[in-house]
Amino acid sequence: MKLRVTKIIVLAIALGFPGSELLAQSTYQTPPQSIADLANAPTTPSVRFSKTGDWMLLMEGADNPSIEVLSQPELKIAGMRINPATSGPSRGRGIENIIIKHTQTGEENQISGLPMNPHMGGFSLSNDEKYLAFTQTDADGISLWMIDMATYSAKKLTDKIVNDVYGNSVLWTSENKLLVRAVNPDRGSVPEKPSAPSGPIIQETTGDAAPSRTYQDLLENPYDESLFAYFMDSQLMEVDLQGNQKAIGASGMIKSMDLSPDGKYILVSLIRKPFSYLVPASRFPYDVEIWSSDGDKVKTLAEIPLDENRPTGFDATVTGPRYIRWRADKPATLYWVEAQDGGDARIEMEEREIIYTWAAPFAGEKQKLATSSYRFAGIDWSDDTFAIMSERWSKTRKDLRSVINPSDPSQPKQVIIERSFDDLYNDPGYPVMTENEFGRNVLLRKGDLVYMTSPGGSPEGDMPYLSTFNTKNKKEEILWRSQAPFYERVAKVLNDDATEFITLKESTDIQPNYWLVNRKKRIAPLQLTDFENPYESIKGIQKQLVTYKRNDGLNLSAVIYTPEGFEPGKDAPLPVLMWAYPREYKSKAVAAQVRGSQYAFTRVSYGSPLFWVTRGFAIMDRTEMPIVGEGDKEPNDYFIDQLVANAEAAIDEIVDLGIGDRDRIAVGGHSYGAFMTANLLSHTDLFAAGIARSGAYNRTLTPFGFQYEQRTYWEAPEVYFNMSPFSFAHQVKTPILLIHGQADNNSGTFPIQSERYYNALKGHGATTRLVFLPNESHGYAAKESINHMLWEMDSWLEKYVKEKNKLEKAQ
């Protein structure tokens, strides 16, 4: 019995530096100690608070897995990546320990009885918060566990029965029982791969346009279909606190499940055939059924067809019911939306979408609740007289929010927010939610006042705030705001008038920690956690937010880091690593806004450029690279010109500040940032070197759109050609390092992108190096892979940037 799994391939594709012989790099390398110390720094626990904020869960996560763990068998089917040994997702990083901490006293209680080799996940508190359920993943399956919050003790409830390959797997009922999506006990053995194919693999179209993105890991043959059906085969089980189990309803390929707020009904989605070789499982046909809590089918709400023929564009959608949910403020009422334009955004309609509701016992007809002129984006419920409906339109970046009266659909909706969702300076934020009697999230409000939290965008950077928003006059009143030199935001509001809340507070060299704030009582905020700074070695580095102008007057910004003690003008200019990610805008005013906070904690993730501040580099991070196309113009019509202008302005700024050496600047980025890097090296000689990780370089391989480009290749072939670094590989004279995960499943950035681009560069005599990281996806996970990536980048920067002058003299 064999499964199609990821092969364990030794890192073997690497090219020696110019002048050396071809080198087969067969072992993983580690970076210099200053970089390794940061890369291997301990992780900070994740935190979850109780409803009242009286206690918190401290969940200690696992470190990066080893390459051996990452190389375990992995089944890639229908756009999913499954661990066939566990009937769960592959590559997961679990929680290794749980501690309960009381906020007022600081007392900590270690949970006893946890699994011997903990790999915990799927944490879910019961509505009364007396119990915490979680899953434990072992090498051969996933079991269900429970923690008694009164005794701080854990116990195992089931054997390894949980099916966690798709969607949610565990829900609490109002009776403190658990509804679990389990492996169907009768599913039998894994299908055996036939020794020979039964016939050719055939796909056929009858003339209907079926454009689709370049998905990875799709079904390829009948054997894949049988594997998909096998691993999706599930049975709902009711499990009580003693571990007793009862089957609920019929088995099937269960896509999702959700209990009604009153617990009397279960909304179940079941995938059915025919499957597709063009789209992932999320777009396979499925039935939406309403079951009683005992598993009896009450109604079939919808039979959703195969979604292969969706129109093009980011505002396109499916026909028929979608976004099917339970109303949070009702015992058992469903709501959903249906497009009236056939899902085609190019059709002009005033009532583009209709939102319907249907109440238990589901005997009557669906009721029209509201209409949407853009794409429906959800409803925040309050009660039967008040809810906020959201709409969005990607093409124009429209964010529209309106108050509706659910009890009287004839009342017109009242628009309260109409803005560009890219506009940070005028972002009132999103509503604060509170739990109702059903344990569901509803709006925290007083009459017409809705409590909101906003990122607080400003010319000085993000300064988050808590406010009330008056839905009648559309005015907000700021109740509390982050103050320099800290970056602080509300994590949880604790009472009905938002006078007491928990914040997450940090500064450039102070690790984020939680604080209890009372804005009415004249008492100092109480620090609830005291997480240590895991990056003490860079605590003294200098950080500044800089703003400057592009040649067309557009305001730009970046965050610059320099080594401890460096003084511009006094010390010699430094080599620079510029890190960026381009973004498209429909407004110059919005594109010019400052993003991020200069006061945020200097956190070093595996993909960060900050490692090289320890190696004597200045780092220009979050370097804004806006691409603007206003009105009827599309941003990408100006991509190259504006990209180059952005880079020129950034270089001028760091040089004029006396920080950077113009002749020793590297540029780099990940994903679309890698695409940016390759383009800059194709069209300029501004940089000493480039680093491109997990990028796409040939846009003809993504012909039905990419990033924010909605036009297809056939509609704008010149855009696809001109934006493809592959088209201009013959112009690259700057050394470029290409790194890619060999198992990248991100749409559009398949490993073949780097392979073909490397071959093009090599064929034209460029200085380049291609590194494939075995078993890594779009982001990298294994400790060995991350350390080797950092070694590659450091070696490249040392040779072609820091030591550029010596290299040129030697040549």
N, C-alpha and C positions, 0 to 999 in steps of 0.2 A: 504494500500500500504506500503510494507516494503522493505527496502534495507538491504543487508548484510553489517553491519557497525562494526567499532571497538567498543567493549564493554567498558564501563567505569568500570574498576576493581580497587578496593581499594588495595593499596600496602599491601600485606598480607603474602608474603612468606619471612620469615626471621627467623633465628635461633639464640637463645640467646647464649651468650658467655659460655664457658665451666663452668660447675658448677651451671648454672642457669637453671630455668625451660624454657620450650619452650615458646617463646614469639611471639605474633601476633602484629606486629608493624602496627597500623592502621592509623597513622597520619604522615604527612610530618614533618621532623625535619629541623632545620636550624643550620649551622655550627657556630663556634665561631666568634665573631665580626670581628677579623682581617681577617678572610677568607671571611666572608659575604661582607665586604667593597670592597674587590677586585672583588668578583663575581658579585656584583651589580653596578660596576663602569659604568659611562656613556659611550656610544659608540661614536666613532669618525665619523664625517660625511664622506661619500664617495664622491669622486671628479671626475668630468669629464670636460675636457677642450675643448674649441672651436678649430676649425681648426688652427686659427692663434695664439691661446693662449691669446687672448685679454681678455677673460672672462672664468669663470669656473662655473659649477653647483656644489653647495654644497647640498648634499642630506642627510638629517638626518633620520637615520633608527630607527625603533621601537626597544624597549627593548625586552627581552625574553618574549614570551607570557605566560599567566597563564595556569595552567593545565585545566581550564574550556575551554579555547580556543582550546587547543590541543585535548580535548575530544569531539569536535564536530563530527557529523557523517562523516565517511570516507569510501569511496567505494574502495575496493582493488580488481582490476581486470586487467588481461593481463599485469602484471608487473607494473601497474600504481597505483597511489593513488590519488583519485579524491574527491573533495568536491562536493557531488551531488547537494547541494543547489546553487552552483555558476557556475557549469560547468567549473571549474578551478581546479588547483592543491590544494591539502590540505597542511596544515602546512606552508604556505608561511609567510615570515616576510616582511612587506611592508615598504615603505618610508613614513614618517609622515610630512616632510616639505622640501621645496626647496627654496634655496636662490641663486641669481646670484651675483657673486663677480667679479669685474673688477680688472685684475691683476696689472695694472700700478698704479691705484689710490687707490686701496683697498676698493673702494665704494661697499657697499652691497645693493642689492635690494630684498626685500621680495616679493615673488610671491603672489599676491592677488587672491581671488576667488577659492582657493583650496577646495576640498571636506570637508564637515563638520567633518567627522570621517575618516581622510585620511588613506588609506591602498594602496599606489600607487606602481606601478611597470611597467615593459615593456617600459621604456623610450626610445624614438627614435626621433632624430633630423631630420628635413627635410634637403635635400641636400644643400639648401641655408642658413640653420641655422636660418631661420626666425621664425620657429615654433618648439615646442617640444610636441610630443604626448606621452600620458601615459594612463595606465589603472587604474581604481579604483575598488577595490574589496569590495563589501558590503556583508551583510549576505545572500542576495538572488540573487547575480549575479555580473557581471563584466561590467562596462561601459567604454566608450572611452572618453578621455578628451584631451584638447589641450591648450598649453600656447603660447601666443603671446609674442615673445622675445623683441619686441619693446616697449610694454606697461607693461610688467611683470605681465600680468593678465591671469588667467586660466578660461576656460569655458568648460562645458560639451557638447560633440558633439552627443552622442547617449544614448539611454536607455541601460539597462543591456543585451546587445546582444552578447558580445564577448564570443567565445568558446576558452578557453585556457587550455584544458585538455592535449594537445599534441603539442609540437613544437612551432614555432613562430606564432604569431597571428596578428601582425600589421606591415605593410610596407608602406613607403612613395613612392609616384610616383614622376616623374620629374615635374609634374604639380601642386605639393603641394596638392595632394589628398592622401587619405589613403586607402590602400587595407587591409581589415579586414576579418579575419576568424570569422564568426559569427555563433551563434547557428542557425541551420536550422529552420526558422519560422514554417515550416510544420511538425516538428518531432513529435508533439503530446505530450502525457503524458508519464511519466516514466513507463516502463513495470511493470506490477504487478507480484509478485512472485506467481507461482501456488501453490495451497493448497497441492497438492500432485505431485510427479514426474511423468512424462509421461512414464518413462521407465528407464532401467538401463543406466549407463554411461559407454560407451565402447570406448576403444582405441585399435588399431590394427597396427601391423607392418608386412610387407611382406618380411622381410629379409635384408632390407637396414639398415646398422649401423646408428644409430641416437644418438650419445653421446651428452649430453648437461650438462651445469653447473646446480647447484642446485638453480634454480630461485625460487623466492618467489612471492606470490600474483598472481598466474596464474589463467586462466579461469578453472572452475571446472565442469560446467554443461551448458545445453542450456539456462538457465535463465541468467547466467553470460554472455553468448554470446549476448543475446538480450540487456543487459545493456551496454555492450561495444559498440555495434552498435549504440545504442541510444545516448550515450554521445559523440561519435565520429562524429555523423551526423552534417555536417557543410555546410554553404553557404558563398562563398566569396561575400563581399560587398565593393563597392567603396563609400567612405564617403568624402564629401568636407568640407571645413572649416566652412560652415554654418550648417553642420550636415545632409545635404541631402544625401540619401542613394540610391544606385542602385545595384541590384543583378548582379553578374558577374559569368557566367557559370552555370553549373549544380551543384546541391548539391551532397554530398557524404561524405564518411569517409575520410576527407582530413587529410593526414599525414603531409604534408609540402607544402609550396608555396615559390616561389622566382621570383622576377621580373628580366628580362634581363636588362643589364646596360642602354640600350636606352629606356626602359620602354614599348617596343612594344609587348613583349611576357611574359607569365607567365608559369613557370615550376611548375607543380602540381603533387604531389604524392597522390594516392587514394588507401587506404587499401580495399581489397576485401576478400571474403571467398575463401577457408575454413580457419577458425581460428584454433588455436592450443591450446592444454592443456599442452604442453611440453615447449614452449618457449614464451617469452613476445611479446607484440605488435610490437616491433621494428623488429621482424623476421617474421611477418605475410606477406602473399602475398600482393603485391601492383602493381599498374600500374603507370608508369611515363608518363605524358602527357604534350604536349606543347600547350598552349592556346594563342590566341590573347589577347590583352589587354581588349577586349570587352567580353572575355569568350568563344569565338568559338574555338572548338578543331581543332588544326592544324595537329598534329601528335601524335601517341602513340610511344614514344621512346623505352619503354621497358615494358615487363610484367614479373615482378620479382616473382618467385615462393616462396612457403612456405620454410623457412629456418630452417628445422628440422634436416637435414642429413649432417650437416657440419662436415668435418673431425676433429680429435682431434688436439690439439696443439695451441699455441698462434699465430703461423704464418699461421694457417688455415684461409680460408675465403670462401665467397660464389662464386658460378659460375654466369656468366652473368654480365651485367653492374652494377657497384657500383660507389660510390663517384661522382655522377652526379652533375656538377656545371656549372655556367656561367663563361666564361673567363672574367676576370676583365678588360682586355685591349681592348675588342672588343664590338661593339654595341649589338650583339646577336649571340654568338657562344658558344655552349655547349662543354664540355669535360667530359670524364669518363674513367674508367679503366675496363678491363676484364681479369680475371685470365685465364691463358692457361694451368694450371696444375690441373684443376678441383677443385681448392681451397685446394689441399692437399700439405702441405709443405714438405712431405717426398719424393715427386717426384722431381728428379733432372732435371732442365731445365735451359738453358742459357737465353732464353727470357720467363721469368716466367709470365710476365704481359704485355699487350699492352694498351697504352693510345690512345684514339680516340678523334677526334673533329668532330663537325657537325655545319655548319653555316646556319643562316637564308637565304632563306625561307624554309630550311629543305626539299628541293626537291631532292637533289642528294644523294650520298652515304656518309657514314661516312668516315673520313680520318684518316689514321694512323699517329700519332704525334710522338710517342717514344715508347721504350720498357724498361722494368724494370727487372733486374735480382733478385731483392728482392721484398718485398711487397711495392707497390706504397703508398706514404704517403703525396701526395699533390704537388701543383705547386704554386710558387710565381711568378706572371706575371709582366712583365715590358712593353714590346712592341712586335711587330711582329718579332723582331730579337733576343730577349733575354728573357729568363725565367729560373728559377731555380727549378729543379725537385728533390723531396726528396724520398728516399727509406729507409725502415727499415727492420731489421730481428731480431726478439726477441731472438731466440735461441743463436745467437752469439753476441747480443747487437749491431748489425751493424747499423751505421748511415751513409748513403751515399747521397751526394748532387751533382748534376751535372747541368751545363749550357746547355740548349738546344736552338736551333734556330727554333721557331715555323713556320717561313715562309719556311724553308727548312728541312723537316723531314729526308732527306737522310743524312744530316750532322751528324756524330757521336756525342753523348753527351760527354761533357768534365767534367770529375770528378774533383770537386774542394775541396770536403771535404770527407774524409773517416776515420771514427773513431768509437770507442765504445761510445754509447750514455751514458754510465755510467762514462766516463772519463771526470771529471770536469776540470782538469788542462789543457786540450787541446781542450776546447770547445770554438770555435770562436763565438758562440752565434747564433742569428737569425737576419735576415735582418730587417732594419728599413723600415717601409712602409709609403707611402704618398698617398693622394687622387688624382685621375685623374679627367678628365672632366666629367666622369660618376658618380663621388662620390664613386668610388670603390678603395680599397687599392691595390697599386702597389709598386714595389720596388723603393726605393730612391737610385739612382745610377748616376754615371758619367762615361759613357763608360764602361770600364772593372771594375771600382771600385764600390763595393756595400757597403753601410753603414750598420754596424752591432752593436748590443748591446750584450754583453756577461756577464754572472754571475761572470766571473773573478776568477775562482777557483785557489787556491794557497795553499802552505803549511801553510800560515798564515790565511787561511780562505778565504771566498769570498770577492773579491775587484772588483766590477763591473766596466766595461769600455765601452766606445764608440770607434769604430774603422772604418777604411775602410779596406775592404778585396779585394785584387786584384785577380780577377778570372782567370787571365792569369798565373801569377807566384805563386799563392796561398799564398802570403804573406800579413800579416795584419800590419797596422800602427795604433797604439793606439793614438787617438786624445784627450781623456780625461779619467781619471780614479779616482775612489773613493780613498780617502786618510784617513789613520788612524788619529784620533780615531773615525772616522765616517763610517757609512755604507750608501752609497749613490748610487742610480742607476737612469739612464735616464728614465723618464716617457713619454716624448713626444719631438720629434725633430720638430723645428718650421720653419726651412728654408732649402733651397736646398743644402747648403754645410755643414749643421750640425754644424754651428758655434754658433747657438742659440738654446737652448733647456731647458726643464723643468726637474728638478730632484726631487726625493723624498729622503730626507736626514734625518738621524736619528743617535743616539748613544745609549749607554746602558740605559741612564736615560733621554734622550731627545726624546719626542714624534715625530714620522715621520711628516715632514712638507715639503711643496713644495717650490722650489726655482727656480728663473729664472737665467740661466747661459749664459753668452756670453764669449766664450773661446778666442775671438780675441780682443774685446774691453777691454781696461784696466779699467774695472769697477767691483766693488764688486758684487757678486751675490745678487739678490733681493729676500728677503723672501716673499712668496706669501700668505702663511697661517700661523696661529699661534695657532695650536691646543694645548690645554693644556694636560699635563700628567695626565691621569686618575688614575694613580697608585702612588700617592705621598707617600703613606705609605711605599712603598718598594724602594723609590728612592735611599736610601743609601746602599742597599745591594751590595755585592761584586760579581763580575762575572769574570771568567777566563776560557780561552780555554786551555785545557791540552792535551798533546799527550803522549803516552806511548806505550809499545810493548806487544804483545801477546807472549805466550811461544814458538811459532814458528817464532818469529821475525817480524810478521806483525804489522805495525804501526796502532794504534787506537787513537781515540780522543773522548772527551766529553766536555761539558760546565758545570762548577761547579759554583753554587751560594751558598753564605754563608751569614748569617745575618750581619747586619751593626755592625761594630766594632769587629767582630771575628778575632782573631789572632792565626793562626796555631802555635803549639808548646808552646804557652803561655796559651791559653785557653784549657779546656778539650775537647777531640774529641767529635764531634756531632753525633747524630743519623742521618742516611742518607736515603733519598728516591732516588733510582736509577730508571730512566724512559727511556725506550728504545723501538725500533722497528727493528727487524732483516731485513736484506736485502741480497739478493743473488747476487753474482758476478762471472764472468768467468775469472777474472784476479786478482792476489794478488796485483799487482801494483796499479790497479784502486781501489780495496777494501781499500787500505791503505790511500787513499787521505782524507784530511781534508774537512769536509762539514759544510756549514753554516758560520756565521760570529760572532766573539766575540764582535763586535761593534754594532750589531743589537739591536734595542730597546727591552727592557724586557717587552714583551706584555704577558698578562695573559688571555688566553682564558679559557672557562669553563673546558676543558680537561687537562689543564696544571698542572704539579706537583709543580709549583712555589708558590702556596698558602702556602705550608708548610715551606717556609723559614721564614714566620711570626710566626711559631710555634716552632722555634728553631732547625729546621732540616737543614742539608746541602743537596742541591739538585744536583744530577748528571744527567743532562738532555742531550738529544740527544747522549746518550751513544752508541757509534758505536758497532753494533753486526753483523759484516759481516760474511757471509757463502760463502766460495769460492770453486768452482769446476772447475778446469782448463782443457782445452783440451776436451777429450771425457768424463771426469768425470762430474757428475752433482752435484751442490752444496749440495742438500739435502742428498746425500749419506754420508755427513759428518756433518749433521746438529747438532746433540747432542754434539759431541766432540768439535766442534768449538764454539758452543753456550756457553758451560761450560768454555772453555778457554777464551772467551771474558769476561765473568762475573768475572772470577778469576783475570784477568789482571786489570779490572776496580776497583775491590775491593782493590787489592794491591796498586793501584795508589792513591786512595783517603785516604787510611790508611797511606801510606808512606809520604803523604803530611802533615800529622798531622791534617787532617780535620775530617776524619771519624772514628767512633768507629766500629771496625771489628765485634763486637758482636751485633750491633744494626743497621743493614742495611736491608731496605725493597726494593723489586723490584716490578715494576709495568708496565703496558702498556695497550693500547687499541687495540682491534681487533687482528691483528697479534702480537702485543705486549702482549696481554693477553695470546695468544697461547705460546709465548716465556716464559712468567712468569710461567705458569703451567708446562712447560717442565723443567725449572730450578729448581722448587721445587720438581719435580719428580726425578731428577737425581743428586741433590746436597743438602748439608746442609749448604750452604753458607749464607743463609739469615734468618733474624728473622721473616719475614712475607712477604706475597705477595698480590698484588691487581690486579685482572684481570677483565677488562671491555669489554663486548660485544665480547667475543672471540669464537673460534671454538676449540674443544678439541678432537673430534673423526673424523679422516680423512676418515674413511670408509663412512661417510655421505657426502663427497665431492669426489666421486670416479673417476670423469673424469678430475681431475686436480685442483690445488689450488695455489694461490699466483703465484710464478714462476715455480711451478712443472708442467711440461707438460705431464709426463707419467701418465697413468691411474692406478688405483688400481690393475688391473689385470696384468699390465706390471711390476709393482714394489710393490708387496704386503708388502714386508718387510719394505720398506720405509714408507708406509702409517701406518703400525703398530708401528714402532719404533718412528715415529714423533708424534704419538697421545698421549697426556698426559692421555687420558682415559685408555690407555693400561697399564699405570703405576700408576693408582690412589692408589694402595695399598702401594706405596713407599712414598707417601706424608706425611711428619711428621711436616711440617712447616705450620702455620696458613695461610689460603688463603681466601680472600674476593672476591666473584664473584658478579659482577653487570652487568645487561643486560637490554636493552630496550625490553619491552614485545611485541613491534610491529616491531622488527628489520627485515628489508627487504633486508639487504645486502646479496649477494650471499655467502652462506657457513656459515654465522654466525647466523643461525636461533636460536631463544630462546631455542629450544630443546637441543642445544649444552650445554648450561649452566645447564639446568635441569638434563640431563642425567649425566653430569660430577659431579654435586653436589650429586646426588644419589650414584654414585660410591664412592666418597670421604666419604660420610656419612656411607656407608656400610662397609668401612674399618677403621672407627674410627678417621678420620682426623678432625682437628679443622677447620671448614669452616662456611661460612655464605653466603647465596644466597639472592640477592635483585633484584627483578624484578621491573622496573619502568613502570607503566601503560602508554600505548599510546605513548611510546617513541620508536623511530627508532634506527638505528645504532649509530647515534649521538643523543645527548639529547638536548631538546629545551625549555621545560617549566621551568619557574623560580623555581617552587616548586621541580621539579625533580633534577635540578642542585644543589640546596641548600641541598637537601636530600643526593644526591650522595657525596657531599663534607663532610657532617656530618658523613656519613658511613665511608668514607676513614679516616677522622680525628680520629674518635673513634677507628678504627682498628690500626692506626699508634700509637696513644697514648698508647693503652693497650699492643700491642704485640711488639712494637719497642722501643719507648721512655721509657716506664716503664717496659722493659723486665726483668731487674734484680729484681725489686720489685715483679713482677709476679712469677718469679722462686722461690724466697724465700718464697712467700706465699704458693706455691704449695709443 
